[in-house]
Amino acid sequence: MGAKNCPETPRQKLIAMMYLVLTALLALNVSVDILNAFVIVNESMEESNIIFGEKVKANYVAFDRAMAENPAKAKPLADKAVLVKKYAQEMVDFIENVKWEVIAKTDGISIEEAKTKSMRDVKKKDNYDLPTHYFIGNSHDGSEGKARELKNKIIEFKANILSVLPEEKHSEVQIGLNVEGTFKDLTNKDMNWEMATFYRTILAADIVLLNKLIADVRNAEAGVVIELLSSIGETDFKFNKIAAKVVPKSKFVISGEEYEADIFVAAYDTVEAPEVIIGSSWDSITNKVIGNTQTLEGVDGLVKYKIGAGGVGVQTFGGIIRIKQPGGGIKEYGFNEEYVVGAPTATVSADKMNVFYIGVDNPVSISVPGVPNEKVRPSISNGSLKPQGNGKYIVRVDGGNEASINVAADMSGQTRAMGSFKFRVKRVPDPVPFIAGVREGNIEKGRLIASPVIIPVLENFEFDLSFSIVSYTFTIQLPGGDLIDKQGSGNRLTQEMIGYIQNARRGQRCYIENIRAQGPSGTRSIGAITLRLM
């Protein structure tokens, strides 16, 4: 049975949702919990790829049986299936090599060592600089990086596997792997596939996305092979081992949303609509459906299954697909499936430090996994929150000791709370005064006279912020031992003060005290400079 052409397949929607989740999480500070979530998703994806690969092999076994029963009709199509298998394996091998290369380059190890590592063992899972350089290179559009080569390989692969089918059959197969044309980022800006997929994404996200591409290649392979099988004709031979297939839109669902899946029999062509009996599980020994059951009727060979996502955690279901055989009678195929329901959560991270400073622009990233940025509704308890686009915000606070960012999201027509995040509020630290690059100790008179400017320096502070000197007291020891004080304004020593320095003897001391500087939260005293003239 040829697959129907749809604007977007459930698997493509899953990829789009995962990409949205991953890009929303790419703040500078990626938490350990988020990285662990990537690891769990990747392990599930790798296991699914293995299982799906085995199911694809069953389609080639069906060709072997067809060859035994009707070699004259089956061989031309079986030869094409061999080509599809070759194209798909070459594409999978290329993606696997890309995955090992980016791990090796990011972790600074050999490719052979990278092949032996699981994502749990990768050290720099949260690094995005090295992966971005690998995939994008020094180009502004990814044309000089591995992403462009990967894109061209995917385009070539799609053309190759479609070439085995008549042109009128191309629209009946869901190939997916959309890498051409224009894509949109979260600010609706046009981007190509390379930039939309790999620009500034962390290594953990890249590994998951590459494994998703492998799944899509296998899905495309299966679609073409099934189309070839259907061309032989169901009446010419019998399938005696066909697997039930459950394709969810996503195996991860936020509590309160719906889990949705397509349930069908792979490689089966019939005008008869299937019937599905669903319960909590299917017993393969007794061929019985366990728990409270419901019966669903199919349309066009598919049964749509929807159920509300309630309790958090792993949820399971199973059942039997009942379908009429071409020669009469009923054939039943059992299945078991599971999905994960997660609690609604938000991610808020200060891009500079985990603290808000009074009187300055504090950049913050806010996102909710699985929710577009334009549907995220943050607010702050103390200060203001100004959106900058793409999940970025500027926080301004004027005082207090603490501020809370409360996050809500528009989901299924309702506004739902996603969590509250507390941040400390602090005053910008005092700058340290320097003159001629010195704060205390010996200094040559000529050096001090050449650079008589007091400069306030914020040491070990992440923000680009400056203070200005308002006033100071200049004190110098005269030859007789007396001290003379002179008041100064601004940041420069006066000509009178410079004259005292010129006439001073070696070893005389001078002091710049009571230094006051203007900053974002007002004027403050910032200490003194103690010098011994040489």
Buried (B, 14 or more C-beta within 10 A) or exposed (E): BBBEEEEEBBBBEBBEBBBBBBBBBBBEBBEEEBBEBBBBBBBBBBEBBEEBBEBBEBBBEBBEBBBEEBEEBBEEBBEBBEBBBEBBBBBBEBBBBBBBBBBBBBBEBEEEEBEEBEBEEBEBBBBBEBBBBBBBBEEEBBBBBBBBBBBEBBEEBBEBBBBBBEEEBBEBBBBBBBBEEEBEBBEEEEBBBBBBBBBEBBBBBBBBBBBBBBBBBBBBBBBBBBBBBBBBBBEEBBBEEBBBBBBBBBBBBBBBBEBBBBBBBBBBBBEEBBBBBBBBBBEEEEEBBBEEEEEBEBEEBBBEBEBEBEEBEEBEBBBBBBBBBBEEEEBBBBBBBEBBBBEBBBBBBBBBBEEBBBBBBBBBBBBBBBBBBEEBBBEBBBBEBEBEEBBBBBBBBEEEEEBEBBBBBBBEEEEBEBBEBEBEBEBBEBBBBBBBEBBEEEBEBEEBBEBBEBBBBBEEBEBEBBBEBBBBBBBBBEEEEEEEEBEBEEBBBBEEBBEBBEEBEEEBEBBBBBBBBBBBBEEBEBBBBBBEBB
